[in-house]
Amino acid sequence: MIKKLTQIAAAMMLVSTAANANEQTVYQFPEVQSASVSQLQTLEKDSVEYWQHVSGKELKRGVPVFVNQADNFIRIAPKARFDSGEVFKPHGLQLDKLSVRDTNFKQLPMQAIAAREQMQNAGFSDGSVGLKLGQINDRAMLKTSQALNDNDTYLVHVIEKGSRNALHAKSQFKLKQHQQRLAMQLSMGQKRFKDNDVQLTLLAPDGEQLDVGYENGEAVFTYPLETIGAAKGYYELEANVKTKINGQIVKRSIKMPFVHSSQTITMDNAKIAYLGNNQYQAQVPVQVTDYGRYAIRATLTGKGTKGQRVKLATVEVAKQIDNQDQFMMPFSVTKAAKAPFELMDIELTDQTRMLKFAQGQ
């Protein structure tokens, strides 16, 4: 009779938990899950290309392109611009109106690779045209005789596949709130860059361009960043480098994303209760800095017959939280274990801002 009353009480507690859990979403994994893979802290990339935006006026006058090897590809694409709430689309480019000259205005051989229709068939639907510089010249001038609007914008994109002069970037991926410096190491083989060799552009997740400078291997932000998390996308640093290698000018561009992070949720010690019938419940108090949907994933552990810690079950719970609250984590266990029972491999998630935090981080 006492055993039956205990089971009834346990069932009532589970119902009460569900009612008081503010519409929790609960999921128990079929098998025990291992600890999450450590979060990305740094990012490394290489680039053998560069890009720049030029105006129609500049393209008619001539813009420099920097090419250092025979295997090269130059893509030119019209870019829409926004003015007073209106969208202006530039004229499409005509390949036969483009030419490449050296600094003495002598025409250089070039190969027209792809007109707009061919580029579109290759997956470029932005009105691009493509050409190849037939003679290696690190100070060539790209020019059009086409009648373009002075204020229209065009993208010039130069790719040197397989180049030995690859720009290598290693940057910090996770920037803590209120931190205004982000590590960003740039190199090209043994070449290290001076601060004035590097031009940085910082784009916020909403597309706004922010002030940033480069100082001794760090991106330095003029003002503190505002957007927390990655729900709207990452912040993005674009580095443009121009330097001399073996007497030739080499230009490279690279984009490095990063997330602006803040510890938006913290937890206190969990209390674990046995409800009978191999059912356990962990009560986890939490506090959040901003309203949103949060989740916790954890594995319940107990002591085995030889005193070793045994992983019993993994559960994830999610709910809306405003300020202080608690997760109720129900575990259904099939393995035998003894007290003390503890939670391990705890991961907290701010689902609204797409941030993850390992407990103790």
Secondary structure, DSSP 8 states (H G I E B T S, - for coil): -HHHHHHHHHHHHHHHHHHHTTS-EEEE-SS----------EEEEEESEEEEEEEHHHHHH-EEE---SSS-EEEEEEE-EEETTEEE------GGGEEEE-TT--B--EEEEE-HHHHHHTT--S--EEEEESS--TTEEEEE-S---TT-EEEEEEE-TT-S--EEEEEESEEETT--EEEEEEEETTEE--GGGEEEEEE-TTS-EE-EEEETTEEEESS-----SSTT--EEEEEEEEEEETTEEEEEEEEEEEEEE---EEE---EEEEEETTEEEEEEEEEESS-EEEEEEEEEEEE-TTS-EEEEEEEEEEEEESSEEEEEEEEE--S--EEEEEEEEEEEEETTTTEEEETT-
